[in-house]
Amino acid sequence: MAVELRHPAKVLVSWVAASLIGWLTAGAILLLAQTLLPSLSGPAPLIVIFMPGAAQWLLLRRLLGIGPLWAATAPLATIGFAGFLAAVPVALWQTVDGEAPATLAAIYGLLGALLGFLQWLALRRLVKPAWVWIVASAVGLAAGLALALQTGLVDRSGMGAYVAAVLIYTATTGVALAWLVGRAAPTPAARLIAA
């Protein structure tokens, strides 16, 4: 079973499925919180950001024996990214075109790199070329946002732009994961969970 699950195509499909299940669950929780429990609207975004990582972790624990802290990487990256944006001097924002697609894609590429770095901390012990994950995360998030902005999808459908960006990011990181899993020896924990 573990050998079948480690096939690159199965890793990619499993990663995309787990990520999309996480994002769909996150969306449902957010809608529920906004509709039924408006008092939870403040913490809801961090809860929502936690869901894709939790779904991804359920897959990664079988593939590589990754611990549950994986699920906390997206909320931590988001908090760190918000702190970074708040720390940038206003004068610097005034010197760049903050609404240009390239600028926005680069900014979200930084978020992807931060998220990738936090996830790299879990991957580096299991796979030697884990640095690829940081690059894939940064490129995937930047490319997803750039596509949504350049095609005008953001103006036509905010939800469509969101879905396109998530799909590009998920596909990019999925390809990287499939490549990395092919280079990782199964850990005893992964063998035990897969059995």
TIVO-2410 file (N, C-alpha, C; in nm, 3 decimals):
# residues 195
REC num residu      c1      c2      c3 atome chaine
REC   1      M   0.082  -0.119   0.000     N      A
REC   1      M   0.000   0.000   0.000    CA      A
REC   1      M   0.086   0.126   0.000     C      A
REC   2      A   0.191   0.129   0.086     N      A
REC   2      A   0.275   0.247   0.094    CA      A
REC   2      A   0.348   0.271  -0.038     C      A
REC   3      V   0.392   0.163  -0.105     N      A
REC   3      V   0.461   0.178  -0.232    CA      A
REC   3      V   0.367   0.237  -0.336     C      A
REC   4      E   0.241   0.190  -0.340     N      A
REC   4      E   0.144   0.243  -0.434    CA      A
REC   4      E   0.118   0.391  -0.408     C      A
REC   5      L   0.105   0.428  -0.283     N      A
REC   5      L   0.076   0.566  -0.247    CA      A
REC   5      L   0.192   0.658  -0.282     C      A
REC   6      R   0.313   0.606  -0.288     N      A
REC   6      R   0.432   0.688  -0.315    CA      A
REC   6      R   0.459   0.708  -0.464     C      A
REC   7      H   0.379   0.651  -0.551     N      A
REC   7      H   0.393   0.672  -0.695    CA      A
REC   7      H   0.369   0.821  -0.724     C      A
REC   8      P   0.454   0.886  -0.807     N      A
REC   8      P   0.442   1.032  -0.827    CA      A
REC   8      P   0.303   1.080  -0.866     C      A
REC   9      A   0.235   1.009  -0.955     N      A
REC   9      A   0.101   1.053  -0.996    CA      A
REC   9      A   0.003   1.044  -0.880     C      A
REC  10      K   0.014   0.937  -0.801     N      A
REC  10      K  -0.075   0.922  -0.685    CA      A
REC  10      K  -0.045   1.026  -0.579     C      A
REC  11      V   0.082   1.059  -0.561     N      A
REC  11      V   0.118   1.164  -0.465    CA      A
REC  11      V   0.056   1.296  -0.508     C      A
REC  12      L   0.069   1.330  -0.635     N      A
REC  12      L   0.015   1.456  -0.686    CA      A
REC  12      L  -0.137   1.461  -0.669     C      A
REC  13      V  -0.205   1.357  -0.711     N      A
REC  13      V  -0.352   1.355  -0.701    CA      A
REC  13      V  -0.396   1.358  -0.555     C      A
REC  14      S  -0.328   1.281  -0.471     N      A
REC  14      S  -0.362   1.278  -0.328    CA      A
REC  14      S  -0.340   1.414  -0.263     C      A
REC  15      W  -0.230   1.481  -0.301     N      A
REC  15      W  -0.200   1.613  -0.246    CA      A
REC  15      W  -0.307   1.715  -0.287     C      A
REC  16      V  -0.342   1.715  -0.414     N      A
REC  16      V  -0.444   1.808  -0.463    CA      A
REC  16      V  -0.577   1.779  -0.393     C      A
REC  17      A  -0.614   1.651  -0.382     N      A
REC  17      A  -0.740   1.614  -0.317    CA      A
REC  17      A  -0.741   1.657  -0.171     C      A
REC  18      A  -0.633   1.626  -0.098     N      A
REC  18      A  -0.627   1.663   0.044    CA      A
REC  18      A  -0.633   1.814   0.061     C      A
REC  19      S  -0.560   1.887  -0.022     N      A
REC  19      S  -0.560   2.033  -0.013    CA      A
REC  19      S  -0.698   2.091  -0.043     C      A
REC  20      L  -0.762   2.039  -0.148     N      A
REC  20      L  -0.895   2.091  -0.183    CA      A
REC  20      L  -1.000   2.056  -0.078     C      A
REC  21      I  -0.990   1.937  -0.021     N      A
REC  21      I  -1.081   1.902   0.089    CA      A
REC  21      I  -1.060   1.999   0.205     C      A
REC  22      G  -0.934   2.029   0.235     N      A
REC  22      G  -0.904   2.126   0.341    CA      A
REC  22      G  -0.960   2.263   0.312     C      A
REC  23      W  -0.942   2.311   0.187     N      A
REC  23      W  -0.992   2.444   0.150    CA      A
REC  23      W  -1.145   2.447   0.148     C      A
REC  24      L  -1.210   2.339   0.101     N      A
REC  24      L  -1.356   2.334   0.101    CA      A
REC  24      L  -1.410   2.333   0.244     C      A
REC  25      T  -1.346   2.257   0.331     N      A
REC  25      T  -1.385   2.256   0.472    CA      A
REC  25      T  -1.366   2.394   0.532     C      A
REC  26      A  -1.256   2.458   0.500     N      A
REC  26      A  -1.229   2.593   0.549    CA      A
REC  26      A  -1.337   2.690   0.503     C      A
REC  27      G  -1.374   2.683   0.375     N      A
REC  27      G  -1.478   2.770   0.322    CA      A
REC  27      G  -1.611   2.747   0.391     C      A
REC  28      A  -1.646   2.621   0.416     N      A
REC  28      A  -1.772   2.589   0.483    CA      A
REC  28      A  -1.772   2.643   0.626     C      A
REC  29      I  -1.660   2.629   0.695     N      A
REC  29      I  -1.651   2.681   0.832    CA      A
REC  29      I  -1.663   2.833   0.832     C      A
REC  30      L  -1.597   2.897   0.737     N      A
REC  30      L  -1.603   3.043   0.730    CA      A
REC  30      L  -1.745   3.091   0.703     C      A
REC  31      L  -1.814   3.028   0.608     N      A
REC  31      L  -1.953   3.064   0.580    CA      A
REC  31      L  -2.042   3.040   0.700     C      A
REC  32      L  -2.021   2.929   0.767     N      A
REC  32      L  -2.099   2.897   0.887    CA      A
REC  32      L  -2.073   2.999   0.997     C      A
REC  33      A  -1.948   3.035   1.016     N      A
REC  33      A  -1.913   3.132   1.120    CA      A
REC  33      A  -1.974   3.269   1.089     C      A
REC  34      Q  -1.969   3.309   0.964     N      A
REC  34      Q  -2.024   3.440   0.927    CA      A
REC  34      Q  -2.176   3.442   0.938     C      A
REC  35      T  -2.240   3.330   0.908     N      A
REC  35      T  -2.386   3.324   0.908    CA      A
REC  35      T  -2.443   3.300   1.047     C      A
REC  36      L  -2.395   3.197   1.114     N      A
REC  36      L  -2.454   3.155   1.241    CA      A
REC  36      L  -2.387   3.214   1.364     C      A
REC  37      L  -2.260   3.235   1.356     N      A
REC  37      L  -2.185   3.281   1.473    CA      A
REC  37      L  -2.099   3.402   1.439     C      A
REC  38      P  -2.161   3.518   1.416     N      A
REC  38      P  -2.082   3.636   1.377    CA      A
REC  38      P  -1.976   3.674   1.480     C      A
REC  39      S  -1.993   3.633   1.605     N      A
REC  39      S  -1.893   3.666   1.708    CA      A
REC  39      S  -1.761   3.594   1.682     C      A
REC  40      L  -1.764   3.486   1.603     N      A
REC  40      L  -1.640   3.413   1.570    CA      A
REC  40      L  -1.572   3.467   1.445     C      A
REC  41      S  -1.624   3.575   1.389     N      A
REC  41      S  -1.565   3.629   1.266    CA      A
REC  41      S  -1.421   3.671   1.284     C      A
REC  42      G  -1.383   3.713   1.404     N      A
REC  42      G  -1.244   3.754   1.430    CA      A
REC  42      G  -1.147   3.638   1.419     C      A
REC  43      P  -1.165   3.530   1.500     N      A
REC  43      P  -1.071   3.417   1.492    CA      A
REC  43      P  -1.097   3.323   1.376     C      A
REC  44      A  -1.210   3.337   1.307     N      A
REC  44      A  -1.244   3.244   1.199    CA      A
REC  44      A  -1.137   3.234   1.091     C      A
REC  45      P  -1.076   3.344   1.045     N      A
REC  45      P  -0.974   3.330   0.940    CA      A
REC  45      P  -0.856   3.241   0.980     C      A
REC  46      L  -0.812   3.250   1.106     N      A
REC  46      L  -0.700   3.164   1.147    CA      A
REC  46      L  -0.744   3.018   1.155     C      A
REC  47      I  -0.869   2.996   1.197     N      A
REC  47      I  -0.922   2.859   1.199    CA      A
REC  47      I  -0.930   2.806   1.057     C      A
REC  48      V  -0.978   2.892   0.967     N      A
REC  48      V  -0.993   2.853   0.827    CA      A
REC  48      V  -0.858   2.819   0.765     C      A
REC  49      I  -0.758   2.898   0.793     N      A
REC  49      I  -0.624   2.875   0.737    CA      A
REC  49      I  -0.564   2.745   0.792     C      A
REC  50      F  -0.608   2.704   0.910     N      A
REC  50      F  -0.560   2.580   0.973    CA      A
REC  50      F  -0.609   2.456   0.898     C      A
REC  51      M  -0.728   2.461   0.838     N      A
REC  51      M  -0.791   2.343   0.781    CA      A
REC  51      M  -0.714   2.280   0.664     C      A
REC  52      P  -0.667   2.356   0.565     N      A
REC  52      P  -0.591   2.291   0.457    CA      A
REC  52      P  -0.466   2.220   0.508     C      A
REC  53      G  -0.397   2.282   0.603     N      A
REC  53      G  -0.277   2.220   0.660    CA      A
REC  53      G  -0.310   2.092   0.734     C      A
REC  54      A  -0.424   2.090   0.802     N      A
REC  54      A  -0.465   1.968   0.874    CA      A
REC  54      A  -0.494   1.856   0.775     C      A
REC  55      A  -0.563   1.888   0.666     N      A
REC  55      A  -0.592   1.787   0.564    CA      A
REC  55      A  -0.463   1.739   0.497     C      A
REC  56      Q  -0.372   1.830   0.470     N      A
REC  56      Q  -0.244   1.793   0.410    CA      A
REC  56      Q  -0.164   1.704   0.505     C      A
REC  57      W  -0.167   1.737   0.632     N      A
REC  57      W  -0.094   1.658   0.730    CA      A
REC  57      W  -0.142   1.513   0.734     C      A
REC  58      L  -0.275   1.493   0.721     N      A
REC  58      L  -0.327   1.357   0.722    CA      A
REC  58      L  -0.265   1.273   0.610     C      A
REC  59      L  -0.238   1.335   0.497     N      A
REC  59      L  -0.170   1.266   0.388    CA      A
REC  59      L  -0.020   1.252   0.417     C      A
REC  60      L   0.043   1.361   0.460     N      A
REC  60      L   0.188   1.361   0.478    CA      A
REC  60      L   0.234   1.268   0.591     C      A
REC  61      R   0.151   1.247   0.688     N      A
REC  61      R   0.192   1.154   0.794    CA      A
REC  61      R   0.202   1.012   0.740     C      A
REC  62      R   0.120   0.980   0.640     N      A
REC  62      R   0.129   0.847   0.577    CA      A
REC  62      R   0.247   0.839   0.482     C      A
REC  63      L   0.271   0.947   0.409     N      A
REC  63      L   0.378   0.945   0.309    CA      A
REC  63      L   0.517   0.954   0.370     C      A
REC  64      L   0.532   1.048   0.463     N      A
REC  64      L   0.666   1.078   0.513    CA      A
REC  64      L   0.680   1.072   0.665     C      A
REC  65      G   0.571   1.048   0.734     N      A
REC  65      G   0.577   1.047   0.880    CA      A
REC  65      G   0.588   1.187   0.940     C      A
REC  66      I   0.532   1.287   0.872     N      A
REC  66      I   0.535   1.426   0.919    CA      A
REC  66      I   0.448   1.440   1.044     C      A
REC  67      G   0.493   1.519   1.141     N      A
REC  67      G   0.418   1.542   1.264    CA      A
REC  67      G   0.304   1.641   1.246     C      A
REC  68      P   0.217   1.650   1.346     N      A
REC  68      P   0.097   1.734   1.336    CA      A
REC  68      P   0.124   1.885   1.334     C      A
REC  69      L   0.244   1.927   1.366     N      A
REC  69      L   0.273   2.071   1.362    CA      A
REC  69      L   0.263   2.128   1.221     C      A
REC  70      W   0.262   2.042   1.118     N      A
REC  70      W   0.244   2.087   0.980    CA      A
REC  70      W   0.118   2.173   0.969     C      A
REC  71      A   0.014   2.132   1.038     N      A
REC  71      A  -0.115   2.202   1.029    CA      A
REC  71      A  -0.105   2.346   1.079     C      A
REC  72      A  -0.010   2.376   1.164     N      A
REC  72      A   0.004   2.511   1.219    CA      A
REC  72      A   0.088   2.603   1.131     C      A
REC  73      T   0.148   2.552   1.025     N      A
REC  73      T   0.238   2.635   0.945    CA      A
REC  73      T   0.167   2.749   0.874     C      A
REC  74      A   0.050   2.725   0.818     N      A
REC  74      A  -0.021   2.831   0.746    CA      A
REC  74      A  -0.066   2.944   0.838     C      A
REC  75      P  -0.127   2.914   0.955     N      A
REC  75      P  -0.160   3.025   1.045    CA      A
REC  75      P  -0.036   3.102   1.091     C      A
REC  76      L   0.072   3.031   1.121     N      A
REC  76      L   0.194   3.099   1.165    CA      A
REC  76      L   0.253   3.185   1.053     C      A
REC  77      A   0.253   3.132   0.931     N      A
REC  77      A   0.304   3.210   0.818    CA      A
REC  77      A   0.219   3.333   0.793     C      A
REC  78      T   0.088   3.320   0.808     N      A
REC  78      T  -0.002   3.432   0.787    CA      A
REC  78      T   0.020   3.541   0.891     C      A
REC  79      I   0.037   3.501   1.015     N      A
REC  79      I   0.064   3.598   1.122    CA      A
REC  79      I   0.198   3.668   1.096     C      A
REC  80      G   0.301   3.589   1.061     N      A
REC  80      G   0.432   3.648   1.031    CA      A
REC  80      G   0.427   3.742   0.911     C      A
REC  81      F   0.353   3.703   0.809     N      A
REC  81      F   0.338   3.785   0.688    CA      A
REC  81      F   0.266   3.916   0.721     C      A
REC  82      A   0.161   3.909   0.801     N      A
REC  82      A   0.089   4.031   0.841    CA      A
REC  82      A   0.181   4.123   0.920     C      A
REC  83      G   0.262   4.065   1.007     N      A
REC  83      G   0.359   4.145   1.082    CA      A
REC  83      G   0.462   4.210   0.992     C      A
REC  84      F   0.507   4.136   0.892     N      A
REC  84      F   0.602   4.190   0.795    CA      A
REC  84      F   0.541   4.308   0.719     C      A
REC  85      L   0.419   4.289   0.670     N      A
REC  85      L   0.352   4.397   0.596    CA      A
REC  85      L   0.332   4.520   0.683     C      A
REC  86      A   0.298   4.499   0.809     N      A
REC  86      A   0.278   4.612   0.901    CA      A
REC  86      A   0.410   4.684   0.930     C      A
REC  87      A   0.521   4.611   0.923     N      A
REC  87      A   0.651   4.670   0.954    CA      A
REC  87      A   0.712   4.748   0.838     C      A
REC  88      V   0.660   4.728   0.718     N      A
REC  88      V   0.713   4.799   0.602    CA      A
REC  88      V   0.676   4.946   0.614     C      A
REC  89      P   0.772   5.035   0.605     N      A
REC  89      P   0.742   5.178   0.618    CA      A
REC  89      P   0.646   5.228   0.509     C      A
REC  90      V   0.560   5.318   0.547     N      A
REC  90      V   0.461   5.373   0.454    CA      A
REC  90      V   0.531   5.437   0.334     C      A
REC  91      A   0.644   5.500   0.357     N      A
REC  91      A   0.718   5.565   0.248    CA      A
REC  91      A   0.757   5.463   0.140     C      A
REC  92      L   0.791   5.342   0.181     N      A
REC  92      L   0.829   5.240   0.084    CA      A
REC  92      L   0.707   5.198   0.000     C      A
REC  93      W   0.591   5.187   0.063     N      A
REC  93      W   0.470   5.152  -0.012    CA      A
REC  93      W   0.437   5.260  -0.114     C      A
REC  94      Q   0.471   5.384  -0.084     N      A
REC  94      Q   0.440   5.493  -0.174    CA      A
REC  94      Q   0.535   5.498  -0.294     C      A
REC  95      T   0.651   5.432  -0.283     N      A
REC  95      T   0.747   5.434  -0.394    CA      A
REC  95      T   0.721   5.323  -0.496     C      A
REC  96      V   0.645   5.222  -0.457     N      A
REC  96      V   0.613   5.114  -0.550    CA      A
REC  96      V   0.465   5.119  -0.585     C      A
REC  97      D   0.432   5.069  -0.700     N      A
REC  97      D   0.292   5.062  -0.740    CA      A
REC  97      D   0.230   4.941  -0.671     C      A
REC  98      G   0.166   4.965  -0.558     N      A
REC  98      G   0.111   4.858  -0.475    CA      A
REC  98      G  -0.003   4.781  -0.539     C      A
REC  99      E  -0.058   4.833  -0.648     N      A
REC  99      E  -0.169   4.763  -0.713    CA      A
REC  99      E  -0.126   4.695  -0.843     C      A
REC 100      A  -0.001   4.707  -0.880     N      A
REC 100      A   0.047   4.642  -1.002    CA      A
REC 100      A   0.048   4.491  -0.982     C      A
REC 101      P   0.004   4.415  -1.082     N      A
REC 101      P   0.002   4.269  -1.069    CA      A
REC 101      P   0.138   4.210  -1.031     C      A
REC 102      A   0.245   4.263  -1.087     N      A
REC 102      A   0.378   4.210  -1.055    CA      A
REC 102      A   0.413   4.235  -0.909     C      A
REC 103      T   0.377   4.352  -0.858     N      A
REC 103      T   0.404   4.383  -0.717    CA      A
REC 103      T   0.325   4.291  -0.626     C      A
REC 104      L   0.196   4.276  -0.655     N      A
REC 104      L   0.112   4.190  -0.572    CA      A
REC 104      L   0.157   4.045  -0.578     C      A
REC 105      A   0.195   3.999  -0.696     N      A
REC 105      A   0.243   3.861  -0.710    CA      A
REC 105      A   0.373   3.843  -0.630     C      A
REC 106      A   0.461   3.941  -0.635     N      A
REC 106      A   0.587   3.932  -0.559    CA      A
REC 106      A   0.559   3.930  -0.409     C      A
REC 107      I   0.465   4.012  -0.365     N      A
REC 107      I   0.432   4.016  -0.222    CA      A
REC 107      I   0.377   3.881  -0.177     C      A
REC 108      Y   0.288   3.824  -0.258     N      A
REC 108      Y   0.233   3.692  -0.222    CA      A
REC 108      Y   0.336   3.582  -0.242     C      A
REC 109      G   0.433   3.604  -0.328     N      A
REC 109      G   0.545   3.511  -0.339    CA      A
REC 109      G   0.624   3.507  -0.208     C      A
REC 110      L   0.634   3.622  -0.142     N      A
REC 110      L   0.700   3.626  -0.010    CA      A
REC 110      L   0.621   3.545   0.093     C      A
REC 111      L   0.488   3.556   0.087     N      A
REC 111      L   0.405   3.475   0.177    CA      A
REC 111      L   0.428   3.327   0.147     C      A
REC 112      G   0.431   3.291   0.020     N      A
REC 112      G   0.457   3.152  -0.017    CA      A
REC 112      G   0.594   3.105   0.031     C      A
REC 113      A   0.694   3.191   0.021     N      A
REC 113      A   0.828   3.155   0.068    CA      A
REC 113      A   0.829   3.136   0.220     C      A
REC 114      L   0.758   3.222   0.292     N      A
REC 114      L   0.752   3.208   0.438    CA      A
REC 114      L   0.680   3.079   0.475     C      A
REC 115      L   0.569   3.051   0.409     N      A
REC 115      L   0.497   2.926   0.434    CA      A
REC 115      L   0.585   2.807   0.398     C      A
REC 116      G   0.650   2.814   0.283     N      A
REC 116      G   0.740   2.707   0.241    CA      A
REC 116      G   0.854   2.686   0.339     C      A
REC 117      F   0.907   2.794   0.393     N      A
REC 117      F   1.016   2.783   0.490    CA      A
REC 117      F   0.970   2.710   0.616     C      A
REC 118      L   0.853   2.747   0.668     N      A
REC 118      L   0.803   2.681   0.788    CA      A
REC 118      L   0.778   2.532   0.762     C      A
REC 119      Q   0.728   2.500   0.644     N      A
REC 119      Q   0.704   2.361   0.610    CA      A
REC 119      Q   0.836   2.288   0.580     C      A
REC 120      W   0.933   2.360   0.528     N      A
REC 120      W   1.065   2.303   0.504    CA      A
REC 120      W   1.127   2.253   0.634     C      A
REC 121      L   1.099   2.323   0.744     N      A
REC 121      L   1.153   2.280   0.873    CA      A
REC 121      L   1.112   2.137   0.907     C      A
REC 122      A   0.992   2.098   0.863     N      A
REC 122      A   0.946   1.960   0.885    CA      A
REC 122      A   1.002   1.864   0.781     C      A
REC 123      L   1.019   1.912   0.659     N      A
REC 123      L   1.062   1.826   0.549    CA      A
REC 123      L   1.213   1.801   0.546     C      A
REC 124      R   1.291   1.893   0.595     N      A
REC 124      R   1.437   1.886   0.577    CA      A
REC 124      R   1.501   1.765   0.640     C      A
REC 125      R   1.441   1.712   0.745     N      A
REC 125      R   1.498   1.594   0.810    CA      A
REC 125      R   1.469   1.466   0.732     C      A
REC 126      L   1.369   1.473   0.645     N      A
REC 126      L   1.324   1.355   0.575    CA      A
REC 126      L   1.372   1.346   0.430     C      A
REC 127      V   1.398   1.462   0.371     N      A
REC 127      V   1.436   1.467   0.230    CA      A
REC 127      V   1.549   1.569   0.215     C      A
REC 128      K   1.660   1.525   0.155     N      A
REC 128      K   1.775   1.615   0.140    CA      A
REC 128      K   1.744   1.741   0.059     C      A
REC 129      P   1.685   1.730  -0.061     N      A
REC 129      P   1.662   1.852  -0.138    CA      A
REC 129      P   1.532   1.924  -0.100     C      A
REC 130      A   1.502   1.930   0.030     N      A
REC 130      A   1.375   1.989   0.075    CA      A
REC 130      A   1.366   2.138   0.043     C      A
REC 131      W   1.477   2.203   0.013     N      A
REC 131      W   1.473   2.346  -0.022    CA      A
REC 131      W   1.383   2.370  -0.143     C      A
REC 132      V   1.363   2.266  -0.225     N      A
REC 132      V   1.274   2.277  -0.342    CA      A
REC 132      V   1.134   2.318  -0.298     C      A
REC 133      W   1.095   2.276  -0.178     N      A
REC 133      W   0.962   2.307  -0.127    CA      A
REC 133      W   0.943   2.458  -0.109     C      A
REC 134      I   1.044   2.526  -0.061     N      A
REC 134      I   1.035   2.672  -0.042    CA      A
REC 134      I   1.013   2.740  -0.177     C      A
REC 135      V   1.090   2.699  -0.276     N      A
REC 135      V   1.078   2.757  -0.410    CA      A
REC 135      V   0.941   2.728  -0.469     C      A
REC 136      A   0.895   2.603  -0.459     N      A
REC 136      A   0.766   2.566  -0.515    CA      A
REC 136      A   0.652   2.642  -0.448     C      A
REC 137      S   0.662   2.659  -0.319     N      A
REC 137      S   0.558   2.732  -0.246    CA      A
REC 137      S   0.554   2.879  -0.287     C      A
REC 138      A   0.670   2.941  -0.298     N      A
REC 138      A   0.676   3.082  -0.339    CA      A
REC 138      A   0.629   3.100  -0.483     C      A
REC 139      V   0.678   3.016  -0.572     N      A
REC 139      V   0.640   3.026  -0.714    CA      A
REC 139      V   0.492   2.994  -0.732     C      A
REC 140      G   0.442   2.892  -0.663     N      A
REC 140      G   0.303   2.853  -0.677    CA      A
REC 140      G   0.207   2.962  -0.633     C      A
REC 141      L   0.234   3.024  -0.520     N      A
REC 141      L   0.145   3.129  -0.471    CA      A
REC 141      L   0.155   3.254  -0.558     C      A
REC 142      A   0.276   3.292  -0.597     N      A
REC 142      A   0.293   3.409  -0.683    CA      A
REC 142      A   0.230   3.386  -0.821     C      A
REC 143      A   0.251   3.268  -0.879     N      A
REC 143      A   0.196   3.238  -1.011    CA      A
REC 143      A   0.044   3.231  -1.007     C      A
REC 144      G  -0.011   3.173  -0.902     N      A
REC 144      G  -0.156   3.165  -0.889    CA      A
REC 144      G  -0.220   3.303  -0.882     C      A
REC 145      L  -0.161   3.391  -0.803     N      A
REC 145      L  -0.215   3.527  -0.793    CA      A
REC 145      L  -0.191   3.604  -0.922     C      A
REC 146      A  -0.075   3.588  -0.982     N      A
REC 146      A  -0.046   3.658  -1.108    CA      A
REC 146      A  -0.144   3.617  -1.217     C      A
REC 147      L  -0.174   3.488  -1.225     N      A
REC 147      L  -0.271   3.442  -1.324    CA      A
REC 147      L  -0.408   3.505  -1.301     C      A
REC 148      A  -0.451   3.506  -1.177     N      A
REC 148      A  -0.582   3.564  -1.146    CA      A
REC 148      A  -0.586   3.713  -1.178     C      A
REC 149      L  -0.475   3.783  -1.156     N      A
REC 149      L  -0.472   3.928  -1.183    CA      A
REC 149      L  -0.455   3.958  -1.331     C      A
REC 150      Q  -0.365   3.887  -1.398     N      A
REC 150      Q  -0.338   3.914  -1.539    CA      A
REC 150      Q  -0.455   3.880  -1.631     C      A
REC 151      T  -0.532   3.779  -1.595     N      A
REC 151      T  -0.645   3.740  -1.679    CA      A
REC 151      T  -0.770   3.820  -1.648     C      A
REC 152      G  -0.766   3.902  -1.545     N      A
REC 152      G  -0.884   3.979  -1.506    CA      A
REC 152      G  -0.987   3.896  -1.432     C      A
REC 153      L  -0.950   3.777  -1.392     N      A
REC 153      L  -1.041   3.689  -1.321    CA      A
REC 153      L  -1.086   3.750  -1.188     C      A
REC 154      V  -1.000   3.827  -1.127     N      A
REC 154      V  -1.034   3.892  -1.001    CA      A
REC 154      V  -1.153   3.987  -1.021     C      A
REC 155      D  -1.154   4.058  -1.133     N      A
REC 155      D  -1.263   4.152  -1.159    CA      A
REC 155      D  -1.394   4.081  -1.193     C      A
REC 156      R  -1.385   3.966  -1.260     N      A
REC 156      R  -1.506   3.894  -1.301    CA      A
REC 156      R  -1.563   3.809  -1.188     C      A
REC 157      S  -1.478   3.745  -1.111     N      A
REC 157      S  -1.525   3.654  -1.007    CA      A
REC 157      S  -1.419   3.641  -0.899     C      A
REC 158      G  -1.447   3.699  -0.784     N      A
REC 158      G  -1.354   3.686  -0.673    CA      A
REC 158      G  -1.334   3.542  -0.632     C      A
REC 159      M  -1.443   3.464  -0.631     N      A
REC 159      M  -1.433   3.323  -0.596    CA      A
REC 159      M  -1.355   3.247  -0.703     C      A
REC 160      G  -1.377   3.282  -0.830     N      A
REC 160      G  -1.303   3.217  -0.938    CA      A
REC 160      G  -1.153   3.243  -0.928     C      A
REC 161      A  -1.117   3.366  -0.893     N      A
REC 161      A  -0.976   3.401  -0.876    CA      A
REC 161      A  -0.916   3.324  -0.760     C      A
REC 162      Y  -0.991   3.314  -0.652     N      A
REC 162      Y  -0.946   3.240  -0.534    CA      A
REC 162      Y  -0.922   3.094  -0.570     C      A
REC 163      V  -1.018   3.033  -0.640     N      A
REC 163      V  -1.007   2.892  -0.678    CA      A
REC 163      V  -0.887   2.872  -0.772     C      A
REC 164      A  -0.870   2.962  -0.870     N      A
REC 164      A  -0.757   2.951  -0.964    CA      A
REC 164      A  -0.624   2.960  -0.890     C      A
REC 165      A  -0.613   3.056  -0.798     N      A
REC 165      A  -0.488   3.072  -0.723    CA      A
REC 165      A  -0.459   2.949  -0.638     C      A
REC 166      V  -0.562   2.896  -0.571     N      A
REC 166      V  -0.543   2.776  -0.488    CA      A
REC 166      V  -0.503   2.657  -0.575     C      A
REC 167      L  -0.566   2.642  -0.691     N      A
REC 167      L  -0.532   2.530  -0.778    CA      A
REC 167      L  -0.389   2.538  -0.831     C      A
REC 168      I  -0.346   2.657  -0.870     N      A
REC 168      I  -0.208   2.673  -0.919    CA      A
REC 168      I  -0.108   2.644  -0.807     C      A
REC 169      Y  -0.134   2.700  -0.690     N      A
REC 169      Y  -0.046   2.676  -0.575    CA      A
REC 169      Y  -0.041   2.527  -0.540     C      A
REC 170      T  -0.159   2.464  -0.535     N      A
REC 170      T  -0.167   2.323  -0.498    CA      A
REC 170      T  -0.099   2.234  -0.602     C      A
REC 171      A  -0.119   2.265  -0.729     N      A
REC 171      A  -0.055   2.185  -0.834    CA      A
REC 171      A   0.097   2.200  -0.830     C      A
REC 172      T   0.145   2.322  -0.809     N      A
REC 172      T   0.290   2.347  -0.804    CA      A
REC 172      T   0.354   2.275  -0.687     C      A
REC 173      T   0.293   2.288  -0.570     N      A
REC 173      T   0.350   2.220  -0.453    CA      A
REC 173      T   0.330   2.068  -0.464     C      A
REC 174      G   0.223   2.026  -0.532     N      A
REC 174      G   0.201   1.883  -0.552    CA      A
REC 174      G   0.309   1.819  -0.638     C      A
REC 175      V   0.348   1.889  -0.744     N      A
REC 175      V   0.457   1.840  -0.829    CA      A
REC 175      V   0.587   1.832  -0.747     C      A
REC 176      A   0.612   1.935  -0.667     N      A
REC 176      A   0.733   1.933  -0.582    CA      A
REC 176      A   0.727   1.818  -0.482     C      A
REC 177      L   0.611   1.797  -0.423     N      A
REC 177      L   0.597   1.688  -0.325    CA      A
REC 177      L   0.619   1.553  -0.391     C      A
REC 178      A   0.562   1.532  -0.510     N      A
REC 178      A   0.581   1.406  -0.580    CA      A
REC 178      A   0.729   1.381  -0.607     C      A
REC 179      W   0.801   1.486  -0.644     N      A
REC 179      W   0.944   1.474  -0.670    CA      A
REC 179      W   1.019   1.443  -0.540     C      A
REC 180      L   0.982   1.512  -0.432     N      A
REC 180      L   1.050   1.492  -0.304    CA      A
REC 180      L   1.023   1.353  -0.247     C      A
REC 181      V   0.900   1.308  -0.255     N      A
REC 181      V   0.865   1.176  -0.202    CA      A
REC 181      V   0.944   1.067  -0.274     C      A
REC 182      G   0.968   1.086  -0.401     N      A
REC 182      G   1.048   0.990  -0.477    CA      A
REC 182      G   1.192   0.982  -0.429     C      A
REC 183      R   1.239   1.083  -0.358     N      A
REC 183      R   1.376   1.086  -0.308    CA      A
REC 183      R   1.387   1.053  -0.160     C      A
REC 184      A   1.273   1.034  -0.095     N      A
REC 184      A   1.274   1.007   0.049    CA      A
REC 184      A   1.257   0.858   0.074     C      A
REC 185      A   1.335   0.809   0.169     N      A
REC 185      A   1.315   0.672   0.213    CA      A
REC 185      A   1.197   0.671   0.309     C      A
REC 186      P   1.109   0.571   0.301     N      A
REC 186      P   0.997   0.568   0.394    CA      A
REC 186      P   1.047   0.557   0.537     C      A
REC 187      T   0.993   0.638   0.624     N      A
REC 187      T   1.032   0.635   0.764    CA      A
REC 187      T   0.960   0.519   0.832     C      A
REC 188      P   1.011   0.473   0.945     N      A
REC 188      P   0.940   0.366   1.019    CA      A
REC 188      P   0.798   0.409   1.055     C      A
REC 189      A   0.779   0.536   1.091     N      A
REC 189      A   0.646   0.583   1.127    CA      A
REC 189      A   0.553   0.580   1.005     C      A
REC 190      A   0.603   0.618   0.888     N      A
REC 190      A   0.522   0.614   0.768    CA      A
REC 190      A   0.486   0.473   0.731     C      A
REC 191      R   0.582   0.379   0.749     N      A
REC 191      R   0.554   0.239   0.719    CA      A
REC 191      R   0.447   0.185   0.814     C      A
REC 192      L   0.456   0.222   0.942     N      A
REC 192      L   0.361   0.173   1.042    CA      A
REC 192      L   0.221   0.228   1.013     C      A
REC 193      I   0.209   0.358   0.984     N      A
REC 193      I   0.078   0.418   0.958    CA      A
REC 193      I   0.019   0.363   0.830     C      A
REC 194      A   0.100   0.339   0.728     N      A
REC 194      A   0.050   0.290   0.600    CA      A
REC 194      A   0.003   0.145   0.610     C      A
REC 195      A   0.057   0.072   0.705     N      A
REC 195      A   0.023  -0.072   0.717    CA      A
REC 195      A  -0.111  -0.099   0.773     C      A
***
